[in-house]
Amino acid sequence: MKITVINGTMRHGSTWHCKDLLLEKISQLEETQVREFYLPKDMTSFCSGCFSCFLNGENTCPHADQIQPIVAALEEADLVILTSSVYALDVTGQLKALLDHLCFMWLSHRPNPKMFNKVGISFATTAGAGLSHSTKTMENSLKFWGVKKRFASKQAVAAMKWSDISDKKRGQIDKDMAQLAKKATAAVANIEHSAGPLFRKIMFVMMKNMMKKNDWNPTDRNHWEAQGWLNGTKPF
Ligand SMILES: Cc1cc2nc3c(=O)[nH]c(=O)nc-3n(C[C@H](O)[C@H](O)[C@H](O)COP(=O)(O)O)c2cc1C
């Protein structure tokens, strides 16, 4: 299984350890090939809001040299894992900065068919609060990239560092990661045959109708046309 991990923190703290445990559990079930990115090391910029990705193509983003290798790794993966520590009840700023750069491939712009048959995990760790909000932020990107099957992992660790986590909690994390590893592995194996989300179907039809009338962004419209989606071809 090919796995791409976007680490929303550089810190080898609780998020990193939980994620590593998950990778270990998956590798016990099947052979894995893992590609990891660390933020902000691998994507150092904020979106400048220039609209160039939307209007002129993603290769014209001022930060394309850092964005393109990440997109290529997402395209290659069977399983995409987005991770974040909870900061201020949400994802880390560095993860949000990356997600902002990837709006061009949302269903509302130029969805990437290579993202459609994937499994995605939104993976958050907190001291106490903000898990649902944080996983929702990550989930929104997976959902709007058109990822077929999605899971969330929410860990409240009541600690500032991994070594402070109680033995009881560690036991629970171990069980949770084993269970998530099983579910994600089964989902990857079954991805071709599983039903896609209803949201994706509805969004696709809505956007198709909008793209037919799109006279404000030829780059988006041409993408839909080139895929054959404006002439009846269905991606899912
Ligand atoms: C800047 C910052 C903001 C934080 N905000 C929250 C928060 O809003 N709610 C919360 O429960 N914990 C908060 N925390 C605690 C972390 O979410 C928690 O310690 C988490 O396990 C850290 O993950 P890490 O060990 O992977 O760095 C914050 C920590 C930092 C450094």
The ligand as a MOL file (V3000), in Angstrom:
LIG
                    3D

  0  0  0     0  0            999 V3000
M  V30 BEGIN CTAB
M  V30 COUNTS 31 33 0 0 0
M  V30 BEGIN ATOM
M  V30 1 C 0.1080 26.8850 20.2630 0
M  V30 2 C -0.6570 25.7560 20.8730 0
M  V30 3 C -2.0410 25.8290 20.9240 0
M  V30 4 C -2.7730 24.8210 21.5260 0
M  V30 5 N -4.1390 24.8880 21.5410 0
M  V30 6 C -4.8570 23.9390 22.1670 0
M  V30 7 C -6.2710 24.0290 22.2410 0
M  V30 8 O -6.8910 24.9230 21.6900 0
M  V30 9 N -6.9420 23.0810 22.9390 0
M  V30 10 C -6.2930 22.0420 23.5530 0
M  V30 11 O -6.9400 21.2290 24.1860 0
M  V30 12 N -4.9500 21.9040 23.4550 0
M  V30 13 C -4.2230 22.8300 22.7960 0
M  V30 14 N -2.8470 22.7020 22.6960 0
M  V30 15 C -2.2040 21.4910 23.2420 0
M  V30 16 C -1.8920 20.5020 22.1170 0
M  V30 17 O -2.9870 20.2970 21.2390 0
M  V30 18 C -1.5490 19.1130 22.6800 0
M  V30 19 O -0.5540 19.2070 23.6250 0
M  V30 20 C -1.1590 18.1650 21.5600 0
M  V30 21 O -1.1200 16.8600 22.0820 0
M  V30 22 C 0.1900 18.5630 21.0160 0
M  V30 23 O 0.5230 17.7150 19.9730 0
M  V30 24 P 2.0550 17.3650 19.6970 0
M  V30 25 O 2.5570 16.6740 20.9350 0
M  V30 26 O 1.9860 16.5040 18.5290 0
M  V30 27 O 2.7860 18.6590 19.4440 0
M  V30 28 C -2.0980 23.6980 22.0960 0
M  V30 29 C -0.7050 23.6230 22.0130 0
M  V30 30 C 0.0110 24.6250 21.4190 0
M  V30 31 C 1.5140 24.5120 21.3210 0
M  V30 END ATOM
M  V30 BEGIN BOND
M  V30 1 1 1 2
M  V30 2 1 2 3
M  V30 3 2 2 30
M  V30 4 2 3 4
M  V30 5 1 4 5
M  V30 6 1 4 28
M  V30 7 2 5 6
M  V30 8 1 6 7
M  V30 9 1 6 13
M  V30 10 2 7 8
M  V30 11 1 7 9
M  V30 12 1 9 10
M  V30 13 2 10 11
M  V30 14 1 10 12
M  V30 15 2 12 13
M  V30 16 1 13 14
M  V30 17 1 14 15
M  V30 18 1 14 28
M  V30 19 1 15 16
M  V30 20 1 16 17
M  V30 21 1 16 18
M  V30 22 1 18 19
M  V30 23 1 18 20
M  V30 24 1 20 21
M  V30 25 1 20 22
M  V30 26 1 22 23
M  V30 27 1 23 24
M  V30 28 2 24 25
M  V30 29 1 24 26
M  V30 30 1 24 27
M  V30 31 2 28 29
M  V30 32 1 29 30
M  V30 33 1 30 31
M  V30 END BOND
M  V30 END CTAB
M  END
